[in-house]
């Protein structure tokens, strides 16, 4: 062995370990990701975080009022392939109120994909929430849904 080689190897190992640790810490700040192997395929599970500072106090208050109304007035909840659909009677919840809620929700939860439909000749207002991997679990948790909601093909 040459003189100083073990020390150089130790410094390289320490730098490599610090690099790996800092990469892990940075990814944790972006949102934790957990990888599992299933049948040779790596599945990356996303975690979702709401930006609670995206709305000012007045906007937050109004958004909470709309959220309570939408949850209370939902006629049905249908599980779809990529998320959930909340269904309303137009006399209970208008398309305009759903759209107002979507505008505010998209500020604090931009990871959602929002779909608003007026169906059955104007007799059904639908709000469909979809998104990335594991969005269904997030929706169930945030909106108090049971996992056994009715499945539909949409």
C-alpha positions as MATLAB code, in Angstrom:
seq = 'XXXXXXXXXXXXXXXXXXXXXXXXXXXXXXXXXXXXXXXXXXXXXXXXXXXXXXXXXXXXXXXXXXXXXXXXXXXXXXXXXXXXXXXXXXXXXXXXXXXXXXXXXXXXXXXXXXXXXXXXXXXXXXXXXXXXXXXXXXXXXXXXXXXXXXXXXX';
ca = [
       0.000    0.000    0.000;
       1.137    3.496   -0.756;
       1.465    5.930    2.070;
      -1.778    7.942    2.552;
      -4.004    5.632    0.482;
      -6.131    4.394    3.440;
      -6.793    7.982    4.509;
      -7.759    8.959    0.968;
     -10.146    5.984    0.752;
     -11.726    6.944    4.070;
     -12.261   10.548    2.875;
     -13.849    9.326   -0.378;
     -16.113    6.959    1.557;
     -17.148    9.757    3.941;
     -17.916   12.125    1.051;
     -19.957    9.418   -0.689;
     -21.927    8.706    2.485;
     -22.643   12.416    3.020;
     -23.770   12.754   -0.601;
     -26.204    9.860   -0.245;
     -27.509   11.255    3.051;
     -28.044   14.730    1.620;
     -29.866   13.347   -1.428;
     -32.145   11.367    0.915;
     -32.824   14.435    3.047;
     -33.622   16.584    0.010;
     -36.065   14.033   -1.382;
     -37.773   13.890    2.008;
     -38.372   17.621    1.828;
     -40.071   17.271   -1.561;
     -42.391   14.605   -0.233;
     -41.530   11.141    0.926;
     -41.432    8.394   -1.627;
     -41.447    4.734   -0.787;
     -40.411    2.113   -3.279;
     -41.676   -1.463   -3.255;
     -40.944   -4.244   -5.723;
     -44.014   -6.057   -7.089;
     -43.413   -8.757   -9.674;
     -40.190   -7.157  -10.907;
     -41.792   -3.715  -11.258;
     -40.846   -0.850   -8.962;
     -43.877    1.070   -7.714;
     -43.274    4.597   -6.412;
     -45.926    5.616   -3.921;
     -46.604    9.354   -3.867;
     -47.630   11.240   -0.775;
     -49.664   14.409   -1.064;
     -49.282   17.587    0.924;
     -51.703   20.525    0.902;
     -50.345   24.073    0.852;
     -52.339   25.575    3.716;
     -50.822   29.021    3.062;
     -52.196   29.166   -0.501;
     -55.421   30.824    0.664;
     -55.721   33.964    2.772;
     -57.950   33.970    5.867;
     -61.101   35.070    4.029;
     -60.544   32.604    1.183;
     -59.877   29.811    3.687;
     -63.106   30.578    5.572;
     -65.162   30.588    2.364;
     -63.478   27.392    1.151;
     -64.259   25.633    4.442;
     -67.924   26.696    4.148;
     -68.116   25.327    0.602;
     -66.347   22.107    1.627;
     -68.846   21.510    4.442;
     -71.744   22.157    2.070;
     -70.369   19.859   -0.637;
     -69.767   17.061    1.844;
     -73.183   17.448    3.474;
     -75.161   17.710    0.239;
     -73.531   14.911   -1.724;
     -76.153   12.600   -3.117;
     -73.766    9.805   -3.972;
     -70.061    9.009   -4.184;
     -68.861    6.740   -6.961;
     -65.399    5.196   -7.077;
     -63.954    5.443  -10.573;
     -60.869    3.876  -12.089;
     -58.709    6.907  -11.251;
     -60.477    8.561   -8.316;
     -63.911    9.430   -6.976;
     -66.970   11.237   -8.274;
     -69.210   13.255   -5.967;
     -72.768   13.635   -7.253;
     -75.227   16.418   -6.357;
     -78.721   17.576   -7.167;
     -78.499   20.979   -8.899;
     -81.067   22.387   -6.477;
     -78.684   21.511   -3.601;
     -75.329   22.411   -5.177;
     -74.913   24.445   -8.359;
     -72.204   24.042  -10.983;
     -71.064   27.556  -10.005;
     -70.536   26.515   -6.346;
     -68.608   23.414   -7.423;
     -66.466   25.564   -9.729;
     -65.814   28.069   -6.919;
     -64.697   25.206   -4.673;
     -62.442   23.800   -7.428;
     -60.712   27.168   -7.955;
     -59.821   27.414   -4.249;
     -58.954   23.721   -3.854;
     -56.628   23.840   -6.861;
     -54.575   26.527   -5.102;
     -53.913   24.475   -1.981;
     -54.011   20.999   -3.588;
     -52.647   21.410   -7.141;
     -52.002   17.669   -7.458;
     -55.723   16.996   -8.047;
     -57.232   16.746  -11.504;
     -60.731   18.238  -11.376;
     -63.658   17.325  -13.639;
     -67.044   19.057  -13.428;
     -69.978   17.617  -15.369;
     -73.640   18.480  -15.696;
     -75.383   15.232  -16.619;
     -78.834   13.696  -17.061;
     -80.222   16.739  -18.848;
     -79.138   19.066  -16.076;
     -80.451   16.936  -13.226;
     -77.043   15.798  -11.900;
     -73.967   17.865  -11.005;
     -70.802   15.775  -10.803;
     -67.389   16.602   -9.364;
     -64.732   14.022  -10.160;
     -61.358   14.114   -8.401;
     -58.490   12.191   -9.928;
     -54.704   12.395   -9.832;
     -51.503   10.440   -9.526;
     -50.589    7.193   -7.856;
     -52.478    6.514   -4.607;
     -54.741    9.555   -5.021;
     -57.726    7.406   -4.073;
     -56.317    6.741   -0.613;
     -55.711   10.459   -0.154;
     -59.261   11.328   -1.258;
     -60.733    8.691    1.076;
     -58.737   10.100    3.964;
     -59.416   13.782    3.285;
     -63.106   13.431    2.490;
     -64.049   10.709    4.990;
     -64.919    8.032    2.439;
     -65.112    4.306    2.988;
     -62.970    2.147    0.739;
     -65.987    0.134   -0.419;
     -67.646    2.981   -2.383;
     -69.530    1.886   -5.512;
     -67.220    1.115   -8.442;
     -68.056    2.474  -11.847;
     -66.389    2.561  -15.213;
     -65.713    6.170  -16.218;
];
